[in-house]
Amino acid sequence: MSLQRRTFLATGLAMTGCAAIGDAVGPPVHVHLLQGAAAPPPAGAPPADSALLQTGFDAVRRMTVPVTIQDQGPFTFVVDTGANHSVIAVDTAQALSLASAGRAAVHGIAGVDPAETVRVRHLRVGGFTARRVRMPVLPRHHLGADGLLGVDILAGRHMIMDFETNRFSISPSSETFRREIRPRGSGRLSTETQDPQVVVVPARYRFGQLTIIDAEVGAGIPITAFLDSGAQSTVGNLALRRAVYTREPGLALRAQEVQLVSATGQMVSGELAPIPGLRLGGLRIGNLSCVFADLHTFAIWDLIDTPAILIGMDVMRHFRAIELDYARREVVFRTPPAVAQ
């Protein structure tokens, strides 16, 4: 069995002492709406098995939620939309006396490492229970928490990361219950309680992840974009680096070297530099920096020659809330109140 493990960049950046990354990004990110049409207000009530949880934040500002494992806990798990499998810390697995499920190949940012796995009979997040989950076991000092809540738990569901109220919700994806009614077409607006600052962006599945299908950097560099709530910083591949520097060579002069570390302890050198804006459907995000790095992640996704970007918490936290609907294949951005002015 091969478990494709994506970026654990948030923990790695903090642990390797790259505090300068936060300082080097500069002034706050600017988010601007493109033109769109409002949708009618939602109808219906939340399903009975939905969960609404008060969240916390770890040392690098990733969202954490309480998780119960086999009726014990709660344990603190990072919500990680960049991990296709949930992960548990070594000491947490030992405290729960979880049975071994053998070894597996875990893909990190620099390559593949073997890891022990355990079998969890049931894992509960609020009112939702996942059963018979196989989880790699990795050191706590790399994870930065009791575990990571990955896409194997989130897939097929509707989740909301509400940064304004520090809430996380997970519920079944439903054609009848929607917090936003989906207007067809890229970047179209939808609304709840007459809020016009909500943008729905279509997505598709790629290697088990939601991929934003209408995205570009600068003026006309099409990209493959993923949301990675387990990463502190946004990371672009070398194909994006080449495209950006070709169009704006002066940006290379402002780059600085940083180190990225994965949850498996792998290290990769990267180059932190400004990029000329990012468009995600009906949103434009300016004053943005990212780390350019040759991650193994991009190789296993066959994204070596295609410009691609992993959008981390440094960008995601500038929104009031972000919703991912894995079954309906769409991402909903609630923009900051300042954008409405």
Number of C-alpha atoms within 10 A of each C-alpha: 8 11 18 20 26 28 31 29 27 30 26 28 24 21 17 13 11 15 12 12 22 13 9 15 18 12 9 12 16 16 22 17 21 15 11 19 12 19 19 14 15 17 13 9 10 15 13 10 12 18 18 15 17 14 22 17 15 15 11 19 18 24 25 27 22 18 23 17 20 14 11 12 13 14 16 22 30 28 25 27 28 26 25 21 24 24 27 24 22 20 14 20 24 12 9 13 10 16 13 16 14 13 15 19 18 21 22 24 26 21 17 18 13 14 17 16 23 23 17 20 15 14 19 20 22 20 14 15 14 15 13 11 17 19 26 28 24 24 18 16 16 21 26 24 20 25 28 27 26 24 21 18 21 24 20 18 19 24 23 20 24 20 18 13 11 16 18 23 20 24 23 22 21 15 10 13 16 18 19 21 20 22 19 12 12 19 26 22 28 27 23 18 10 12 13 18 21 28 30 30 27 24 23 17 14 12 11 16 21 26 21 24 20 18 22 22 23 18 12 9 15 19 22 19 22 21 24 28 31 30 29 26 27 25 27 27 25 24 19 25 20 16 17 22 15 12 13 13 12 12 15 18 10 12 18 14 13 20 21 29 24 24 24 25 18 16 20 16 16 22 22 25 21 22 22 17 18 22 25 25 23 21 22 18 19 19 16 21 25 26 28 24 23 20 25 21 21 22 15 14 11 10 18 18 13 16 23 24 27 25 22 25 21 23 21 20 20 19 18 19 22 22 21 27 25 23 18 17 20 22 26 21 24 22 21 19 10 9 12 11 5
